[in-house]
Amino acid sequence: MKRRESASGLERNRARWGWVFVAPGLAFFSIFSFYPMLNAIWTSFFNKRLLSLKAPKFIGLQNYQRVLGSEEFWNSARATGVFTVGVFVPLFCLSLLFAALITSMRRGKRLAQAALYSPAVLSSVVAALIWLLMLDPRGLANQAVNWIAMTPGIDHQWLSSATMVQVSTMIVYVWKYLGYFTILFVTGIGKIPDSVNEAAMIDGAGPVRRFFSITLPLLRPTTVLVSVMILIQCMKTFSTQYLFTQSGAPLAPINVITLNIYNTAMRDLNIGRASVMSTILFLFMLALTWIQLRVSKGDEAES
């Protein structure tokens, strides 16, 4: 009995100290993340102006009706969808490819990882400014493309054409985050037991067969994590589009939802409608994440 009482007392003491160490993180999340989310949802039901001294007026779902009936919002949704697809596919595939190549290297693995990861250390603003210089009509992007295509003197309009400015923002994001997600894939591949690959090699399986039959199935938890993170990162994009438009790029092709939220709140001073778009974006991201997790769990159950 004494042993049981001492064990239960020790467990209670551990649980108490666990809450003590977790409490600062919970307080930080509640103040800076959870409360702003609830406040944005609450504000979306009011007609609230940024610099107005009048009390916000409750208008129910009118903000939602106006936002969902706005052509500008649906253009932002389209721009966000195009950007997300245009970044997700090459970023996911290239990071997985580079991870497979790095893990197969016998020497220079750390150097290759450091070289790929170095752009991720930069802030989004710095990365966008670097590419603004490169995408200038006299910048390195035009020079490189003209040298490869042997078309000297042609301006490919990276920052003025509607299509090219979309491609430009995608290039910036793929370049910046390629190393980060490659490291995640390298970590996931490193957790696969060597004995599994060795057994496949003894059975005569080549590198390509081992990759698709062994590495990819065992890498499923990492692929789900990476895909969710890429989707969230793409839908949160703001800095690149903001700096490009401030430098003279056309707004409509890259007017993603986050940029529309900023302009609605800071330019139009309409906090209510900006909160509506924030709420819609949050719910959409939550739904996509839930669907991906459900699909991955279903695949694991079937296997």
N, C-alpha and C positions, 0 to 999 in steps of 0.2 A: 504493500500500500504506500509506504514511504517513497519507494522508487517511482511509483506512478504519479504521486503528488509532486515530486521534484521534477519529473519529466514534464508534467503539464505546466508547472510554474516556469520552467525554462522556455517552453513553447510560447507562453504568454509574454514573457520578457522579450523574446526574439520578435514576436509580432508587434509589440509596443515600439521597439527600436526601429523595426521596419517602417512603421508609419511615421516615425520621427524623420527618417531619412527621405521618405517619399513626399512628405508634406511640402517642402519647398518647391519641388517640381510640379505638384498638383496646384499649388497656389499660383505659380507662374503661368501654367497653362490656363487656369480659370480666369485670371485677370487679363492676359494678353491674347488669348485665343477663344476660349469658350464664351466669355462675356461679350466680346465684339460680334461673334456669330449670332448670339441671341438678340443682341441690340440691333443688328442689321435686319434680322427677320421682323422684329417689332417695328422698326422705323419704316419698313416697306409698306405699312398700312397707313402711313401719315403723309400729308402734304407738307414736307419740311424743306425749307430753303437754308442754304449754308450761312448766309450773312443776315438773315432776317431776324428781327427782334420779336416777332410775333410767335406765339405758342404754336407748335405743330398741330394741324387739324386732321382729325381722324377721317379718312375717306374710304376705308375698307379695301376692296379689291380694285379700285379705280386705277391705281398705279400699275397693277399687273395687266389690266386690260389695255392700257395705253402702251406699255412696253411690248406686250405680245402682239399688238396691232401695229407696231412701228416697223417700217421698212428698214430703218437703220439698225435695229436690233437683230433682225434676221440676216442682214448683211454681215453683221459682226459674228453671228453664229456660223454663217458660211465661211467667213475668213478664218475663224478658229478651227473649224472642221478641216479645211484645206491645209492649214498649217500643221495640225496634229497628225493627219495622215502623211503629209509630206515629210515630216520629221521622224515619226514613229518607225516607218518601214526601213529607211536607210540606217537610222541610228541603232535599231534593234539588230538588224542583220549584220552591219559592220562591226558592232561591238562584240557580237558572238563570233564572227569570223576572226577578228584580231585576238580575241581571247583564246581561240583554238590554236592560232598560229604561235602565240606567245608560250602557251603551255607545251607546245611541241618543240620549242627551241631548247638547245642544250646549253647555250651560253647567251648572256646579254638579256636575260629575262627582266631583271630589275631596271636596266637601262631603258628597255623598250616600254615598260610600264610607266616609268617616270616621264619619258618623252610624250607618251599619249595623254598622261594625266595632267601635265603642266597647264594646258588651257583651262582646266576645271578650277584651278586655283584663282584665276582672274575673276573679278566681278563681272556681272552681265553688262554693266555700263562700259567698263574698259574693253571688253570683248567687242561690243558694238562699235565703239570708237575706232578700234584697230581696223575693223572691217569697213568702216566708212571711208577710211583712207585708202584701203586696198580696192574698194569698189568705185572710187572716183574715176571719171573718164580717163585720167592720166595715171591711174593706179596700176598695181601689179595684176589685178584680175583681168583687165583688158589686155595687158601685155602678154600674160600667160596664154589666154585663149587665142589671141591673134597669132602667137608664135606656134601653137599646136595646129591651128587650122590654116596657118599661112595666109592670114587676112590682115595685113598690117594697116593700122590707122582706123579700124572700125570701132565705134563706140557701141558696146552691147547694151547700154542703157540699164545698168544694174539697179539704179535708184530712181529711174523715171518711167520705165515701162511697167504696166500693171502686173504682167506675168513675171518679169524679171525681179521686181522688188519682192514678190512673194518668195521666189527662189532664193534671193539674197538672204532674207530672214531665216529661211530653212538652213542654208549653208552655215550661218553663224551659230545656230543652235547645235547642229550636228558636230561642227568643229569643237565647240566648247565642251559638250557633254560626252563625246565619244570615249575619252579616256576613263571617265568616271564609271560608266556602265561596263566598259571592258574589264575594269578591276573587279567589279561585282561578279562578272562571268568567270574570270580567272579564279576567284575565290571559290565559286561553286564547283568548277571543274576540279579544283584541288582537293575537294572533299570526297570525290569519287575514289573508292579503293583501287589501288594499283592492281590488286589481284584479279579484278574483273577484266581489266584491259589485257592483262597478261594471259588469262585463260582464253580470251578471244583471239589473241595473237597465236597461241598454240593451235587453235582450231583453224587458223589460216585466214582470219578476217583482216582485211587491209585497213588503212587509216580512215578512208571514207566510210566504209562499212561500220567500223567501230564508232565513228562519230555519230552516225544516224541511228544505229541500233543500240548503242550503249550510252554514249555521252548525253545525247539529247533527252532520252527518257529519264535518266537519273538526274538531269539538270532541271526538271520541271519546276520544283519550288523556286529556284533562282529565276527562271524565265517568267514566272508569274510575278515575282517581286519586281523585276526589272520592267516588265510591261506596264504594271500599275504605276510605277514611279515615272516612267517616260510619259504616260498619258497625263498624269497630274502636272508634271513639269511643263508639258506643252500647253495645257489649258490655262496655266498660270502665267504664261509669257506676257511680258509687258515692256521691259526696258528697251529691247532691240527695236520693237515697233515704234515706241515713243521717240527714241532718238532719231530713227530714220525719217519719221514724219517731220520732226523739228528741223531736219536738215534739208527738207524740200521734197521728200518722197511723197507720192500720192497717198492719201489717207484711206480711201475706200478699200483697196485690195488687202491692206494689212490692218484694218480697223477691228482687231480682235476684241472679244468681250471685255477683257480687263482694261484695254485702252478706252473703250466706249464708256466703261464705268468711271474711269478717271475724268474724261471730258465732260460727262454728264454731271459729275459732282463738282469739279473745279472750274469748268468753263461755263456750264449752264446753271451751276449752283443748286441743282435739284438733287438733294440727298435722298429723297424718297424713292425716285426712280432708279438712282444708282444702287440703292439697297435692294430693290427688286431684282436687278440684273445680278448682283452679288449672290442673292439667295438662289436664283435659278442656276447659276454656275455651280454653286456649292452642291445643290441637289443632283445636278447632272453628273458631277465628278463622283459623288457618293454612289449613285446608281451604277456607273460604269465600274467602279471598284468592286462593288458587291457582285455584279454579274461576272467579272473576271474571277473572283474568288470562288463563286459557286461553280463555275465551269471547271476550274482547276480541281476542286474537291470531287466533282462528279467524275472527272478523268481518273483521279486517284482511286476512287471507289470501284470503277470498272476494271482498272488494272489489278 
